[in-house]
Amino acid sequence: QGTSNRLNLLGNYENHYETMLRMFSNCSVVLENLEVTYAQKHHSLAFLQSIEEVVGYVLIGMNDVAVVPLGNLRLIRGQSLYDGQFSLLVLSNYKRNPASPSGYSGLRQLQLSNLSEIIRGAVKITHNFLLCNIETIQWGDIVDSSSEPSIVLEKNESRACESCDPSCDNGSCWAAGPDHCQKITKLQCAEQCSRGCRGPKPSDCLDHPEHEHTGNTGPDP
């Protein structure tokens, strides 16, 4: 079913984690909201790997884990939105840690490498002092650009990050390594195209003489 607890802590950290574990283990579709909150360093979030679709919003907040493994999440529908606006909200996933070189521990990777569509709602990623690569993502390929949703990304310049793998399209990735490239799904047309395209080059424009009146919107016959 999902949850609507927002950033409320249910009892202590262990009780809160056990509630998440019971709710989302062996789950592929979340009918309401996916809220991943208050996970501590020693907590395993491997149970999130089975989730493929969320009907409401996704909230990742106040966690002290390095990785949130949502590698199979493909679709966020946004039928309900956090604060009436956000379908993906990632905030304040850190703790002060004097023993760490950066002075913090917390979220370093959002492993959302299969996320290809957010049907409705905005995106906000803020106050995650160790989170890397999020600014490389082509959000226009994921959100519904026709509704002009806001994309709020706060980047911390002081963190040390690995670059995206050279195989990633346009240098877009969720984390370092070839398995974490962003999967581009929308066809990127050249700026010269006014009526769509069948590929990325100017010669692929549908109003190019070669393709005039063909109705072809892909590379195949």
C-alpha positions in Angstrom: 0.0 0.0 0.0 2.8 2.4 0.8 3.0 5.1 3.5 2.1 8.7 4.2 4.2 9.4 7.3 6.3 12.2 5.6 9.3 12.9 7.9 7.7 11.6 11.1 9.8 9.0 13.0 7.8 6.0 14.1 9.1 5.2 17.6 12.9 4.8 17.6 15.2 4.1 14.6 14.9 0.3 14.9 11.1 0.4 15.1 11.0 2.7 12.1 13.3 0.5 10.0 11.3 -2.7 10.9 8.2 -0.9 9.7 9.8 -0.1 6.3 11.1 -3.6 6.0 7.7 -5.2 6.6 5.9 -2.7 4.3 8.2 -2.9 1.2 9.9 -6.3 1.2 9.0 -8.5 -1.8 7.1 -5.5 -3.3 7.2 -4.5 -7.0 4.4 -1.9 -7.1 3.8 0.7 -4.3 0.1 1.8 -4.6 0.7 5.0 -2.6 4.0 6.6 -1.5 7.4 5.1 -1.1 9.0 6.8 1.9 12.6 5.8 2.8 13.5 7.7 6.0 15.7 7.5 9.0 17.7 4.5 7.9 21.0 4.2 9.8 24.4 3.1 8.7 23.9 -0.5 9.9 20.5 -0.9 8.2 20.4 -2.8 4.9 18.0 -1.4 2.3 18.5 -4.3 -0.1 14.7 -5.0 0.2 14.1 -1.9 -2.0 15.6 -3.6 -5.1 12.3 -5.3 -6.0 10.4 -2.0 -6.4 9.6 -1.2 -10.0 6.7 1.3 -9.8 5.4 3.9 -7.3 2.0 5.3 -7.8 2.4 8.3 -5.5 5.6 10.1 -4.6 9.1 9.0 -3.6 10.6 10.5 -0.4 14.2 9.8 0.6 15.0 11.8 3.7 17.0 11.9 6.9 18.9 8.7 6.1 22.5 8.0 7.2 23.1 5.2 4.6 25.6 5.6 1.7 23.4 4.1 -0.9 19.6 3.8 -1.6 19.4 0.8 -4.0 16.3 1.5 -6.1 18.0 0.2 -9.3 14.7 -1.4 -10.6 12.4 1.6 -10.1 11.2 2.5 -13.6 8.2 4.7 -13.0 6.9 7.3 -10.5 3.3 8.2 -11.4 2.9 11.1 -8.9 -0.8 10.6 -8.4 -0.2 12.1 -4.9 2.5 14.7 -4.4 4.6 15.7 -1.4 3.5 19.2 -0.3 1.2 19.1 -3.4 4.3 19.6 -5.6 7.0 17.0 -5.5 7.0 13.4 -6.9 10.7 12.9 -6.1 12.1 14.5 -2.9 15.6 13.7 -1.6 16.6 15.8 1.4 18.8 16.0 4.4 20.4 12.6 4.0 23.5 13.2 6.2 24.8 13.2 9.7 27.7 15.1 11.2 30.6 12.8 11.7 33.9 14.3 13.0 35.7 11.0 12.2 35.0 11.5 8.5 37.4 13.6 6.3 34.4 15.6 5.1 32.9 15.9 8.6 29.7 14.1 7.4 28.4 10.6 6.8 25.3 9.8 4.7 23.9 9.4 1.2 26.5 9.2 -1.6 24.6 7.4 -4.4 21.1 7.4 -5.7 21.0 4.2 -7.7 18.0 5.0 -9.9 19.6 3.8 -13.1 16.3 2.4 -14.5 14.2 5.4 -13.7 12.8 6.6 -17.1 9.6 8.4 -16.3 8.0 10.7 -13.7 4.5 11.2 -15.1 3.5 14.1 -12.8 5.2 16.3 -10.3 8.5 18.2 -9.6 11.9 17.1 -8.3 13.8 18.5 -5.3 17.2 17.2 -4.2 18.7 19.3 -1.4 20.9 19.1 1.7 22.7 15.9 0.8 26.3 16.9 1.4 27.9 13.8 0.1 25.6 13.0 -2.8 27.3 12.7 -6.2 26.4 12.8 -9.9 22.9 14.1 -9.5 23.6 17.2 -11.6 24.6 15.1 -14.6 21.1 13.7 -15.0 19.1 14.9 -18.0 15.9 15.5 -16.0 14.0 16.6 -19.1 14.2 13.0 -20.3 12.4 11.8 -17.2 9.8 14.4 -16.2 6.8 15.6 -18.2 8.4 18.8 -19.6 5.1 20.0 -21.1 3.9 20.8 -17.6 7.1 22.7 -16.8 7.8 21.0 -13.4 10.4 22.6 -11.2 13.8 20.8 -10.9 15.6 22.0 -7.7 19.1 20.6 -7.3 21.5 21.7 -4.6 25.1 20.7 -5.3 27.8 20.7 -2.7 31.0 21.8 -4.4 33.2 20.5 -1.6 32.5 16.8 -2.0 34.9 14.5 -3.9 33.0 12.5 -6.7 34.0 10.0 -9.3 33.2 10.9 -12.9 30.5 9.1 -14.9 31.7 6.1 -17.0 32.8 7.2 -20.6 30.1 4.9 -22.0 27.3 7.0 -20.5 25.3 9.2 -23.0 26.2 12.8 -22.6 28.1 12.0 -19.4 24.8 11.4 -17.5 24.9 8.9 -14.6 23.5 8.2 -11.2 26.8 6.9 -9.9 30.2 5.9 -11.3 30.5 2.7 -13.4 28.9 1.5 -16.6 25.9 -0.1 -14.7 24.8 3.3 -13.5 24.5 5.3 -16.7 21.2 7.2 -17.2 19.0 5.3 -19.7 17.9 8.0 -22.2 14.4 7.2 -23.5 13.2 10.3 -25.2 14.4 11.1 -28.8 16.6 14.2 -28.7 15.9 16.3 -31.8 18.4 18.8 -33.3 17.5 22.5 -32.7 16.7 23.0 -36.3 13.8 20.6 -36.2 10.4 22.3 -35.9 8.1 19.2 -36.5 9.9 16.4 -34.7 12.6 14.0 -35.9 13.6 10.5 -36.6 17.1 10.8 -35.1 19.4 13.3 -33.4 21.0 14.9 -36.6 19.6 18.0 -38.5 19.1 15.7 -41.5 16.8 13.6 -39.4 14.2 16.4 -39.0 10.7 15.5 -40.2 10.6 18.8 -42.2 13.8 17.9 -44.0 13.1 17.3 -47.7 14.3 13.7 -47.4 11.5 12.9 -44.8 8.8 15.3 -45.9 5.3 13.8 -45.7 6.7 10.3 -44.8 5.2 10.3 -41.3 8.3 8.3 -40.2 9.1 8.9 -36.5 11.8 6.3 -36.1 14.9 4.8 -37.8 13.1 1.8 -39.2 11.0 1.7 -42.4 
